[in-house]
Amino acid sequence: MRERVKATPKEAKARHIITLLVENHAGVLARVAALIAAKGYNIDSLTVGETMDPSISRMTLVVRGDDSVVEQAVKQLNRLIDVIRVTDLTGEEFVERELVLVKVKARPEAKAEILRIADIFRAKVVDVAPVSYMLELTGAEDKLNAFVELLRPYGIQEFARTGMTVMTRGSKTLGKQTEEMWKEPDTKLVRDSDRGKVVGLVEKG
């Protein structure tokens, strides 16, 4: 099946996917979340994990709001000391992925139909109990939503979802600076002497 290219239109109250590269320090996540909350927006989903450099983490935020206010929030996020780069992917073409685990009731008369739904969506059965199945599915938001809705009538006992992680299509990356950082192991971050903010890279030594 050919994957549909995702492109988020820029419109009022649109979904905004924001990616950040941040220093892997305690409290960074709290400061980022507090700044978004101060704008009156709830974070629909948030994922965070280490990059190829363990001192740097990558965050993906999904928020909904007016373009102008989200744009202002992005600028303020860029000013945070521990933030290296912020990118709003609204309007960009990207690949998105989420993972969901669903524990669904599996009565004898419903087992075959549940497995058929799982097969259609290419979900994995990761645990089997006498009266339940645990299913795992990875995909885009729309695919996961459709999968869950089809399982709902059978009785969902437990549900866990990771939140979205994204990457732009083609050769475009979060930025030349970060690309160079991973290509050259003998580089280090340069900070503004007054603010401590990361402003560039130099060779070690």
PyMOL CGO cylinders between C-alpha atoms (Angstrom):
from pymol import cmd
from pymol.cgo import CYLINDER

trace = [
    CYLINDER, 0.00, 0.00, 0.00, 1.40, 3.39, -1.00, 0.3, 1, 1, 1, 1, 1, 1,
    CYLINDER, 1.40, 3.39, -1.00, 1.73, 5.71, 1.97, 0.3, 1, 1, 1, 1, 1, 1,
    CYLINDER, 1.73, 5.71, 1.97, -0.08, 9.01, 1.78, 0.3, 1, 1, 1, 1, 1, 1,
    CYLINDER, -0.08, 9.01, 1.78, 2.17, 12.04, 2.12, 0.3, 1, 1, 1, 1, 1, 1,
    CYLINDER, 2.17, 12.04, 2.12, 1.25, 14.09, 5.14, 0.3, 1, 1, 1, 1, 1, 1,
    CYLINDER, 1.25, 14.09, 5.14, 1.07, 17.86, 4.77, 0.3, 1, 1, 1, 1, 1, 1,
    CYLINDER, 1.07, 17.86, 4.77, -0.53, 19.95, 7.48, 0.3, 1, 1, 1, 1, 1, 1,
    CYLINDER, -0.53, 19.95, 7.48, -2.33, 23.03, 6.10, 0.3, 1, 1, 1, 1, 1, 1,
    CYLINDER, -2.33, 23.03, 6.10, -1.77, 26.35, 7.78, 0.3, 1, 1, 1, 1, 1, 1,
    CYLINDER, -1.77, 26.35, 7.78, -5.12, 27.47, 9.09, 0.3, 1, 1, 1, 1, 1, 1,
    CYLINDER, -5.12, 27.47, 9.09, -6.70, 28.89, 12.25, 0.3, 1, 1, 1, 1, 1, 1,
    CYLINDER, -6.70, 28.89, 12.25, -6.71, 26.37, 15.13, 0.3, 1, 1, 1, 1, 1, 1,
    CYLINDER, -6.71, 26.37, 15.13, -4.73, 23.99, 12.95, 0.3, 1, 1, 1, 1, 1, 1,
    CYLINDER, -4.73, 23.99, 12.95, -2.69, 21.11, 14.29, 0.3, 1, 1, 1, 1, 1, 1,
    CYLINDER, -2.69, 21.11, 14.29, 0.93, 22.17, 14.64, 0.3, 1, 1, 1, 1, 1, 1,
    CYLINDER, 0.93, 22.17, 14.64, 3.75, 19.64, 14.81, 0.3, 1, 1, 1, 1, 1, 1,
    CYLINDER, 3.75, 19.64, 14.81, 6.78, 21.21, 16.45, 0.3, 1, 1, 1, 1, 1, 1,
    CYLINDER, 6.78, 21.21, 16.45, 10.15, 19.47, 16.68, 0.3, 1, 1, 1, 1, 1, 1,
    CYLINDER, 10.15, 19.47, 16.68, 12.91, 20.59, 19.03, 0.3, 1, 1, 1, 1, 1, 1,
    CYLINDER, 12.91, 20.59, 19.03, 16.51, 19.65, 19.61, 0.3, 1, 1, 1, 1, 1, 1,
    CYLINDER, 16.51, 19.65, 19.61, 17.37, 20.30, 23.25, 0.3, 1, 1, 1, 1, 1, 1,
    CYLINDER, 17.37, 20.30, 23.25, 20.23, 19.65, 25.61, 0.3, 1, 1, 1, 1, 1, 1,
    CYLINDER, 20.23, 19.65, 25.61, 19.60, 16.53, 27.66, 0.3, 1, 1, 1, 1, 1, 1,
    CYLINDER, 19.60, 16.53, 27.66, 19.33, 18.25, 31.04, 0.3, 1, 1, 1, 1, 1, 1,
    CYLINDER, 19.33, 18.25, 31.04, 16.91, 17.90, 33.93, 0.3, 1, 1, 1, 1, 1, 1,
    CYLINDER, 16.91, 17.90, 33.93, 14.05, 20.40, 33.79, 0.3, 1, 1, 1, 1, 1, 1,
    CYLINDER, 14.05, 20.40, 33.79, 14.12, 21.10, 30.05, 0.3, 1, 1, 1, 1, 1, 1,
    CYLINDER, 14.12, 21.10, 30.05, 10.87, 19.25, 29.42, 0.3, 1, 1, 1, 1, 1, 1,
    CYLINDER, 10.87, 19.25, 29.42, 9.13, 21.14, 32.21, 0.3, 1, 1, 1, 1, 1, 1,
    CYLINDER, 9.13, 21.14, 32.21, 10.25, 24.51, 30.84, 0.3, 1, 1, 1, 1, 1, 1,
    CYLINDER, 10.25, 24.51, 30.84, 9.07, 23.68, 27.32, 0.3, 1, 1, 1, 1, 1, 1,
    CYLINDER, 9.07, 23.68, 27.32, 5.68, 22.44, 28.57, 0.3, 1, 1, 1, 1, 1, 1,
    CYLINDER, 5.68, 22.44, 28.57, 5.27, 25.49, 30.83, 0.3, 1, 1, 1, 1, 1, 1,
    CYLINDER, 5.27, 25.49, 30.83, 5.89, 27.88, 27.94, 0.3, 1, 1, 1, 1, 1, 1,
    CYLINDER, 5.89, 27.88, 27.94, 3.23, 26.17, 25.80, 0.3, 1, 1, 1, 1, 1, 1,
    CYLINDER, 3.23, 26.17, 25.80, 0.77, 26.13, 28.73, 0.3, 1, 1, 1, 1, 1, 1,
    CYLINDER, 0.77, 26.13, 28.73, 1.36, 29.83, 29.30, 0.3, 1, 1, 1, 1, 1, 1,
    CYLINDER, 1.36, 29.83, 29.30, -0.09, 30.44, 25.82, 0.3, 1, 1, 1, 1, 1, 1,
    CYLINDER, -0.09, 30.44, 25.82, -3.29, 28.68, 26.89, 0.3, 1, 1, 1, 1, 1, 1,
    CYLINDER, -3.29, 28.68, 26.89, -2.76, 25.58, 24.76, 0.3, 1, 1, 1, 1, 1, 1,
    CYLINDER, -2.76, 25.58, 24.76, -2.85, 21.96, 25.76, 0.3, 1, 1, 1, 1, 1, 1,
    CYLINDER, -2.85, 21.96, 25.76, -0.22, 19.60, 24.35, 0.3, 1, 1, 1, 1, 1, 1,
    CYLINDER, -0.22, 19.60, 24.35, -2.03, 16.88, 22.38, 0.3, 1, 1, 1, 1, 1, 1,
    CYLINDER, -2.03, 16.88, 22.38, 1.02, 14.65, 22.42, 0.3, 1, 1, 1, 1, 1, 1,
    CYLINDER, 1.02, 14.65, 22.42, 4.69, 14.83, 23.34, 0.3, 1, 1, 1, 1, 1, 1,
    CYLINDER, 4.69, 14.83, 23.34, 7.53, 12.42, 22.63, 0.3, 1, 1, 1, 1, 1, 1,
    CYLINDER, 7.53, 12.42, 22.63, 11.17, 12.78, 23.63, 0.3, 1, 1, 1, 1, 1, 1,
    CYLINDER, 11.17, 12.78, 23.63, 14.28, 10.65, 23.23, 0.3, 1, 1, 1, 1, 1, 1,
    CYLINDER, 14.28, 10.65, 23.23, 18.03, 10.81, 22.79, 0.3, 1, 1, 1, 1, 1, 1,
    CYLINDER, 18.03, 10.81, 22.79, 19.56, 11.54, 19.40, 0.3, 1, 1, 1, 1, 1, 1,
    CYLINDER, 19.56, 11.54, 19.40, 22.78, 10.04, 18.05, 0.3, 1, 1, 1, 1, 1, 1,
    CYLINDER, 22.78, 10.04, 18.05, 24.49, 12.35, 20.54, 0.3, 1, 1, 1, 1, 1, 1,
    CYLINDER, 24.49, 12.35, 20.54, 23.34, 11.27, 24.05, 0.3, 1, 1, 1, 1, 1, 1,
    CYLINDER, 23.34, 11.27, 24.05, 23.78, 14.82, 25.34, 0.3, 1, 1, 1, 1, 1, 1,
    CYLINDER, 23.78, 14.82, 25.34, 21.05, 16.02, 22.96, 0.3, 1, 1, 1, 1, 1, 1,
    CYLINDER, 21.05, 16.02, 22.96, 17.38, 14.97, 22.89, 0.3, 1, 1, 1, 1, 1, 1,
    CYLINDER, 17.38, 14.97, 22.89, 14.73, 15.39, 20.23, 0.3, 1, 1, 1, 1, 1, 1,
    CYLINDER, 14.73, 15.39, 20.23, 11.19, 16.40, 21.18, 0.3, 1, 1, 1, 1, 1, 1,
    CYLINDER, 11.19, 16.40, 21.18, 8.05, 16.31, 19.09, 0.3, 1, 1, 1, 1, 1, 1,
    CYLINDER, 8.05, 16.31, 19.09, 5.07, 18.37, 20.27, 0.3, 1, 1, 1, 1, 1, 1,
    CYLINDER, 5.07, 18.37, 20.27, 1.58, 18.39, 18.80, 0.3, 1, 1, 1, 1, 1, 1,
    CYLINDER, 1.58, 18.39, 18.80, -0.55, 21.43, 19.68, 0.3, 1, 1, 1, 1, 1, 1,
    CYLINDER, -0.55, 21.43, 19.68, -3.59, 23.12, 18.17, 0.3, 1, 1, 1, 1, 1, 1,
    CYLINDER, -3.59, 23.12, 18.17, -3.85, 26.87, 17.96, 0.3, 1, 1, 1, 1, 1, 1,
    CYLINDER, -3.85, 26.87, 17.96, -3.87, 30.05, 15.92, 0.3, 1, 1, 1, 1, 1, 1,
    CYLINDER, -3.87, 30.05, 15.92, -0.91, 30.34, 13.58, 0.3, 1, 1, 1, 1, 1, 1,
    CYLINDER, -0.91, 30.34, 13.58, 0.19, 33.71, 14.97, 0.3, 1, 1, 1, 1, 1, 1,
    CYLINDER, 0.19, 33.71, 14.97, 0.25, 32.56, 18.60, 0.3, 1, 1, 1, 1, 1, 1,
    CYLINDER, 0.25, 32.56, 18.60, 2.02, 29.29, 17.81, 0.3, 1, 1, 1, 1, 1, 1,
    CYLINDER, 2.02, 29.29, 17.81, 4.58, 31.20, 15.75, 0.3, 1, 1, 1, 1, 1, 1,
    CYLINDER, 4.58, 31.20, 15.75, 5.24, 33.43, 18.76, 0.3, 1, 1, 1, 1, 1, 1,
    CYLINDER, 5.24, 33.43, 18.76, 5.59, 30.37, 21.00, 0.3, 1, 1, 1, 1, 1, 1,
    CYLINDER, 5.59, 30.37, 21.00, 8.14, 28.86, 18.58, 0.3, 1, 1, 1, 1, 1, 1,
    CYLINDER, 8.14, 28.86, 18.58, 10.22, 32.04, 18.74, 0.3, 1, 1, 1, 1, 1, 1,
    CYLINDER, 10.22, 32.04, 18.74, 10.13, 32.00, 22.54, 0.3, 1, 1, 1, 1, 1, 1,
    CYLINDER, 10.13, 32.00, 22.54, 11.08, 28.31, 22.62, 0.3, 1, 1, 1, 1, 1, 1,
    CYLINDER, 11.08, 28.31, 22.62, 14.12, 29.17, 20.49, 0.3, 1, 1, 1, 1, 1, 1,
    CYLINDER, 14.12, 29.17, 20.49, 15.21, 31.64, 23.18, 0.3, 1, 1, 1, 1, 1, 1,
    CYLINDER, 15.21, 31.64, 23.18, 15.29, 29.02, 25.95, 0.3, 1, 1, 1, 1, 1, 1,
    CYLINDER, 15.29, 29.02, 25.95, 18.88, 28.36, 27.00, 0.3, 1, 1, 1, 1, 1, 1,
    CYLINDER, 18.88, 28.36, 27.00, 18.69, 24.57, 26.64, 0.3, 1, 1, 1, 1, 1, 1,
    CYLINDER, 18.69, 24.57, 26.64, 16.96, 24.64, 23.24, 0.3, 1, 1, 1, 1, 1, 1,
    CYLINDER, 16.96, 24.64, 23.24, 19.26, 24.21, 20.24, 0.3, 1, 1, 1, 1, 1, 1,
    CYLINDER, 19.26, 24.21, 20.24, 16.71, 24.37, 17.43, 0.3, 1, 1, 1, 1, 1, 1,
    CYLINDER, 16.71, 24.37, 17.43, 12.92, 24.57, 16.97, 0.3, 1, 1, 1, 1, 1, 1,
    CYLINDER, 12.92, 24.57, 16.97, 11.04, 23.77, 13.77, 0.3, 1, 1, 1, 1, 1, 1,
    CYLINDER, 11.04, 23.77, 13.77, 7.30, 24.06, 13.08, 0.3, 1, 1, 1, 1, 1, 1,
    CYLINDER, 7.30, 24.06, 13.08, 6.52, 21.43, 10.47, 0.3, 1, 1, 1, 1, 1, 1,
    CYLINDER, 6.52, 21.43, 10.47, 3.12, 22.88, 9.64, 0.3, 1, 1, 1, 1, 1, 1,
    CYLINDER, 3.12, 22.88, 9.64, 2.79, 22.87, 5.86, 0.3, 1, 1, 1, 1, 1, 1,
    CYLINDER, 2.79, 22.87, 5.86, 5.80, 20.58, 5.41, 0.3, 1, 1, 1, 1, 1, 1,
    CYLINDER, 5.80, 20.58, 5.41, 5.74, 17.06, 4.00, 0.3, 1, 1, 1, 1, 1, 1,
    CYLINDER, 5.74, 17.06, 4.00, 6.78, 14.52, 6.62, 0.3, 1, 1, 1, 1, 1, 1,
    CYLINDER, 6.78, 14.52, 6.62, 6.44, 10.95, 7.79, 0.3, 1, 1, 1, 1, 1, 1,
    CYLINDER, 6.44, 10.95, 7.79, 4.64, 10.51, 11.10, 0.3, 1, 1, 1, 1, 1, 1,
    CYLINDER, 4.64, 10.51, 11.10, 4.50, 7.46, 13.32, 0.3, 1, 1, 1, 1, 1, 1,
    CYLINDER, 4.50, 7.46, 13.32, 2.78, 6.52, 16.56, 0.3, 1, 1, 1, 1, 1, 1,
    CYLINDER, 2.78, 6.52, 16.56, 2.56, 3.23, 18.38, 0.3, 1, 1, 1, 1, 1, 1,
    CYLINDER, 2.56, 3.23, 18.38, -0.55, 2.01, 20.17, 0.3, 1, 1, 1, 1, 1, 1,
    CYLINDER, -0.55, 2.01, 20.17, -1.14, -0.98, 22.44, 0.3, 1, 1, 1, 1, 1, 1,
    CYLINDER, -1.14, -0.98, 22.44, -4.74, -2.12, 22.81, 0.3, 1, 1, 1, 1, 1, 1,
    CYLINDER, -4.74, -2.12, 22.81, -6.01, -4.85, 25.12, 0.3, 1, 1, 1, 1, 1, 1,
    CYLINDER, -6.01, -4.85, 25.12, -9.40, -5.95, 23.81, 0.3, 1, 1, 1, 1, 1, 1,
    CYLINDER, -9.40, -5.95, 23.81, -11.90, -8.50, 25.09, 0.3, 1, 1, 1, 1, 1, 1,
    CYLINDER, -11.90, -8.50, 25.09, -11.77, -11.68, 23.01, 0.3, 1, 1, 1, 1, 1, 1,
    CYLINDER, -11.77, -11.68, 23.01, -14.96, -13.64, 23.54, 0.3, 1, 1, 1, 1, 1, 1,
    CYLINDER, -14.96, -13.64, 23.54, -14.97, -16.95, 21.64, 0.3, 1, 1, 1, 1, 1, 1,
    CYLINDER, -14.97, -16.95, 21.64, -17.48, -15.74, 19.08, 0.3, 1, 1, 1, 1, 1, 1,
    CYLINDER, -17.48, -15.74, 19.08, -15.47, -12.52, 18.43, 0.3, 1, 1, 1, 1, 1, 1,
    CYLINDER, -15.47, -12.52, 18.43, -11.90, -13.84, 18.26, 0.3, 1, 1, 1, 1, 1, 1,
    CYLINDER, -11.90, -13.84, 18.26, -11.86, -14.48, 14.51, 0.3, 1, 1, 1, 1, 1, 1,
    CYLINDER, -11.86, -14.48, 14.51, -13.24, -11.03, 13.70, 0.3, 1, 1, 1, 1, 1, 1,
    CYLINDER, -13.24, -11.03, 13.70, -10.73, -9.29, 16.00, 0.3, 1, 1, 1, 1, 1, 1,
    CYLINDER, -10.73, -9.29, 16.00, -7.87, -11.15, 14.33, 0.3, 1, 1, 1, 1, 1, 1,
    CYLINDER, -7.87, -11.15, 14.33, -9.27, -10.22, 10.91, 0.3, 1, 1, 1, 1, 1, 1,
    CYLINDER, -9.27, -10.22, 10.91, -9.26, -6.53, 11.85, 0.3, 1, 1, 1, 1, 1, 1,
    CYLINDER, -9.26, -6.53, 11.85, -5.69, -6.88, 13.13, 0.3, 1, 1, 1, 1, 1, 1,
    CYLINDER, -5.69, -6.88, 13.13, -4.65, -8.52, 9.86, 0.3, 1, 1, 1, 1, 1, 1,
    CYLINDER, -4.65, -8.52, 9.86, -6.25, -5.77, 7.75, 0.3, 1, 1, 1, 1, 1, 1,
    CYLINDER, -6.25, -5.77, 7.75, -4.30, -3.09, 9.64, 0.3, 1, 1, 1, 1, 1, 1,
    CYLINDER, -4.30, -3.09, 9.64, -1.14, -5.23, 9.86, 0.3, 1, 1, 1, 1, 1, 1,
    CYLINDER, -1.14, -5.23, 9.86, -1.27, -5.09, 13.65, 0.3, 1, 1, 1, 1, 1, 1,
    CYLINDER, -1.27, -5.09, 13.65, 0.67, -7.60, 15.76, 0.3, 1, 1, 1, 1, 1, 1,
    CYLINDER, 0.67, -7.60, 15.76, -0.79, -9.83, 18.46, 0.3, 1, 1, 1, 1, 1, 1,
    CYLINDER, -0.79, -9.83, 18.46, 1.78, -9.38, 21.26, 0.3, 1, 1, 1, 1, 1, 1,
    CYLINDER, 1.78, -9.38, 21.26, -0.06, -11.14, 24.10, 0.3, 1, 1, 1, 1, 1, 1,
    CYLINDER, -0.06, -11.14, 24.10, -2.85, -13.70, 24.34, 0.3, 1, 1, 1, 1, 1, 1,
    CYLINDER, -2.85, -13.70, 24.34, -4.96, -14.47, 27.40, 0.3, 1, 1, 1, 1, 1, 1,
    CYLINDER, -4.96, -14.47, 27.40, -8.01, -16.74, 27.69, 0.3, 1, 1, 1, 1, 1, 1,
    CYLINDER, -8.01, -16.74, 27.69, -10.41, -13.79, 27.31, 0.3, 1, 1, 1, 1, 1, 1,
    CYLINDER, -10.41, -13.79, 27.31, -8.31, -11.02, 25.73, 0.3, 1, 1, 1, 1, 1, 1,
    CYLINDER, -8.31, -11.02, 25.73, -5.82, -10.09, 23.02, 0.3, 1, 1, 1, 1, 1, 1,
    CYLINDER, -5.82, -10.09, 23.02, -3.17, -7.39, 23.25, 0.3, 1, 1, 1, 1, 1, 1,
    CYLINDER, -3.17, -7.39, 23.25, -2.58, -5.80, 19.85, 0.3, 1, 1, 1, 1, 1, 1,
    CYLINDER, -2.58, -5.80, 19.85, 0.25, -3.53, 18.72, 0.3, 1, 1, 1, 1, 1, 1,
    CYLINDER, 0.25, -3.53, 18.72, -0.03, -1.14, 15.78, 0.3, 1, 1, 1, 1, 1, 1,
    CYLINDER, -0.03, -1.14, 15.78, 2.36, 1.45, 14.39, 0.3, 1, 1, 1, 1, 1, 1,
    CYLINDER, 2.36, 1.45, 14.39, 1.29, 4.08, 11.88, 0.3, 1, 1, 1, 1, 1, 1,
    CYLINDER, 1.29, 4.08, 11.88, -0.04, 7.56, 11.26, 0.3, 1, 1, 1, 1, 1, 1,
    CYLINDER, -0.04, 7.56, 11.26, -2.67, 9.17, 13.49, 0.3, 1, 1, 1, 1, 1, 1,
    CYLINDER, -2.67, 9.17, 13.49, -5.62, 8.52, 11.13, 0.3, 1, 1, 1, 1, 1, 1,
    CYLINDER, -5.62, 8.52, 11.13, -4.75, 4.84, 10.80, 0.3, 1, 1, 1, 1, 1, 1,
    CYLINDER, -4.75, 4.84, 10.80, -4.53, 4.34, 14.57, 0.3, 1, 1, 1, 1, 1, 1,
    CYLINDER, -4.53, 4.34, 14.57, -7.81, 6.19, 15.16, 0.3, 1, 1, 1, 1, 1, 1,
    CYLINDER, -7.81, 6.19, 15.16, -9.62, 4.00, 12.63, 0.3, 1, 1, 1, 1, 1, 1,
    CYLINDER, -9.62, 4.00, 12.63, -8.16, 0.84, 14.16, 0.3, 1, 1, 1, 1, 1, 1,
    CYLINDER, -8.16, 0.84, 14.16, -9.25, 1.77, 17.67, 0.3, 1, 1, 1, 1, 1, 1,
    CYLINDER, -9.25, 1.77, 17.67, -12.77, 2.68, 16.54, 0.3, 1, 1, 1, 1, 1, 1,
    CYLINDER, -12.77, 2.68, 16.54, -13.22, -0.72, 14.89, 0.3, 1, 1, 1, 1, 1, 1,
    CYLINDER, -13.22, -0.72, 14.89, -12.11, -2.48, 18.07, 0.3, 1, 1, 1, 1, 1, 1,
    CYLINDER, -12.11, -2.48, 18.07, -14.23, -0.36, 20.41, 0.3, 1, 1, 1, 1, 1, 1,
    CYLINDER, -14.23, -0.36, 20.41, -17.46, -2.43, 20.05, 0.3, 1, 1, 1, 1, 1, 1,
    CYLINDER, -17.46, -2.43, 20.05, -15.65, -5.56, 21.25, 0.3, 1, 1, 1, 1, 1, 1,
    CYLINDER, -15.65, -5.56, 21.25, -14.68, -3.91, 24.54, 0.3, 1, 1, 1, 1, 1, 1,
    CYLINDER, -14.68, -3.91, 24.54, -11.33, -2.18, 25.01, 0.3, 1, 1, 1, 1, 1, 1,
    CYLINDER, -11.33, -2.18, 25.01, -9.93, -3.08, 28.43, 0.3, 1, 1, 1, 1, 1, 1,
    CYLINDER, -9.93, -3.08, 28.43, -6.73, -1.07, 28.31, 0.3, 1, 1, 1, 1, 1, 1,
    CYLINDER, -6.73, -1.07, 28.31, -5.20, 1.43, 25.94, 0.3, 1, 1, 1, 1, 1, 1,
    CYLINDER, -5.20, 1.43, 25.94, -1.76, 3.07, 25.66, 0.3, 1, 1, 1, 1, 1, 1,
    CYLINDER, -1.76, 3.07, 25.66, -0.47, 5.41, 22.97, 0.3, 1, 1, 1, 1, 1, 1,
    CYLINDER, -0.47, 5.41, 22.97, 3.04, 6.79, 22.55, 0.3, 1, 1, 1, 1, 1, 1,
    CYLINDER, 3.04, 6.79, 22.55, 2.39, 10.12, 20.86, 0.3, 1, 1, 1, 1, 1, 1,
    CYLINDER, 2.39, 10.12, 20.86, 3.70, 11.23, 17.50, 0.3, 1, 1, 1, 1, 1, 1,
    CYLINDER, 3.70, 11.23, 17.50, 7.25, 11.23, 16.22, 0.3, 1, 1, 1, 1, 1, 1,
    CYLINDER, 7.25, 11.23, 16.22, 7.99, 12.76, 12.81, 0.3, 1, 1, 1, 1, 1, 1,
    CYLINDER, 7.99, 12.76, 12.81, 10.73, 13.30, 10.25, 0.3, 1, 1, 1, 1, 1, 1,
    CYLINDER, 10.73, 13.30, 10.25, 10.64, 15.49, 7.15, 0.3, 1, 1, 1, 1, 1, 1,
    CYLINDER, 10.64, 15.49, 7.15, 10.74, 13.78, 3.77, 0.3, 1, 1, 1, 1, 1, 1,
    CYLINDER, 10.74, 13.78, 3.77, 13.67, 14.01, 1.39, 0.3, 1, 1, 1, 1, 1, 1,
    CYLINDER, 13.67, 14.01, 1.39, 17.10, 15.39, 2.25, 0.3, 1, 1, 1, 1, 1, 1,
    CYLINDER, 17.10, 15.39, 2.25, 15.83, 18.17, 4.51, 0.3, 1, 1, 1, 1, 1, 1,
    CYLINDER, 15.83, 18.17, 4.51, 16.91, 17.89, 8.18, 0.3, 1, 1, 1, 1, 1, 1,
    CYLINDER, 16.91, 17.89, 8.18, 16.35, 19.88, 11.35, 0.3, 1, 1, 1, 1, 1, 1,
    CYLINDER, 16.35, 19.88, 11.35, 19.29, 22.03, 10.36, 0.3, 1, 1, 1, 1, 1, 1,
    CYLINDER, 19.29, 22.03, 10.36, 22.79, 22.11, 8.92, 0.3, 1, 1, 1, 1, 1, 1,
    CYLINDER, 22.79, 22.11, 8.92, 24.19, 22.77, 12.37, 0.3, 1, 1, 1, 1, 1, 1,
    CYLINDER, 24.19, 22.77, 12.37, 22.86, 19.52, 13.84, 0.3, 1, 1, 1, 1, 1, 1,
    CYLINDER, 22.86, 19.52, 13.84, 23.78, 17.55, 10.72, 0.3, 1, 1, 1, 1, 1, 1,
    CYLINDER, 23.78, 17.55, 10.72, 27.38, 18.69, 11.09, 0.3, 1, 1, 1, 1, 1, 1,
    CYLINDER, 27.38, 18.69, 11.09, 27.30, 17.89, 14.78, 0.3, 1, 1, 1, 1, 1, 1,
    CYLINDER, 27.30, 17.89, 14.78, 26.60, 14.21, 14.11, 0.3, 1, 1, 1, 1, 1, 1,
    CYLINDER, 26.60, 14.21, 14.11, 28.98, 13.93, 11.17, 0.3, 1, 1, 1, 1, 1, 1,
    CYLINDER, 28.98, 13.93, 11.17, 31.91, 15.40, 13.07, 0.3, 1, 1, 1, 1, 1, 1,
    CYLINDER, 31.91, 15.40, 13.07, 32.52, 13.70, 16.45, 0.3, 1, 1, 1, 1, 1, 1,
    CYLINDER, 32.52, 13.70, 16.45, 35.31, 16.15, 17.28, 0.3, 1, 1, 1, 1, 1, 1,
    CYLINDER, 35.31, 16.15, 17.28, 32.99, 19.15, 17.61, 0.3, 1, 1, 1, 1, 1, 1,
    CYLINDER, 32.99, 19.15, 17.61, 31.50, 20.79, 20.66, 0.3, 1, 1, 1, 1, 1, 1,
    CYLINDER, 31.50, 20.79, 20.66, 28.70, 23.24, 21.38, 0.3, 1, 1, 1, 1, 1, 1,
    CYLINDER, 28.70, 23.24, 21.38, 29.51, 26.95, 21.62, 0.3, 1, 1, 1, 1, 1, 1,
    CYLINDER, 29.51, 26.95, 21.62, 27.54, 29.06, 24.08, 0.3, 1, 1, 1, 1, 1, 1,
    CYLINDER, 27.54, 29.06, 24.08, 26.77, 32.75, 24.33, 0.3, 1, 1, 1, 1, 1, 1,
    CYLINDER, 26.77, 32.75, 24.33, 28.93, 33.92, 27.25, 0.3, 1, 1, 1, 1, 1, 1,
    CYLINDER, 28.93, 33.92, 27.25, 26.14, 36.10, 28.67, 0.3, 1, 1, 1, 1, 1, 1,
    CYLINDER, 26.14, 36.10, 28.67, 23.13, 33.76, 28.38, 0.3, 1, 1, 1, 1, 1, 1,
    CYLINDER, 23.13, 33.76, 28.38, 24.67, 30.31, 28.14, 0.3, 1, 1, 1, 1, 1, 1,
    CYLINDER, 24.67, 30.31, 28.14, 22.60, 29.75, 24.99, 0.3, 1, 1, 1, 1, 1, 1,
    CYLINDER, 22.60, 29.75, 24.99, 23.97, 27.36, 22.34, 0.3, 1, 1, 1, 1, 1, 1,
    CYLINDER, 23.97, 27.36, 22.34, 24.94, 29.44, 19.30, 0.3, 1, 1, 1, 1, 1, 1,
    CYLINDER, 24.94, 29.44, 19.30, 27.23, 27.23, 17.20, 0.3, 1, 1, 1, 1, 1, 1,
    CYLINDER, 27.23, 27.23, 17.20, 29.89, 24.53, 16.91, 0.3, 1, 1, 1, 1, 1, 1,
    CYLINDER, 29.89, 24.53, 16.91, 33.68, 24.46, 16.95, 0.3, 1, 1, 1, 1, 1, 1,
    CYLINDER, 33.68, 24.46, 16.95, 36.24, 21.68, 16.67, 0.3, 1, 1, 1, 1, 1, 1,
    CYLINDER, 36.24, 21.68, 16.67, 37.47, 20.23, 19.93, 0.3, 1, 1, 1, 1, 1, 1,
    CYLINDER, 37.47, 20.23, 19.93, 41.07, 20.71, 20.91, 0.3, 1, 1, 1, 1, 1, 1,
]
cmd.load_cgo(trace, "trace")
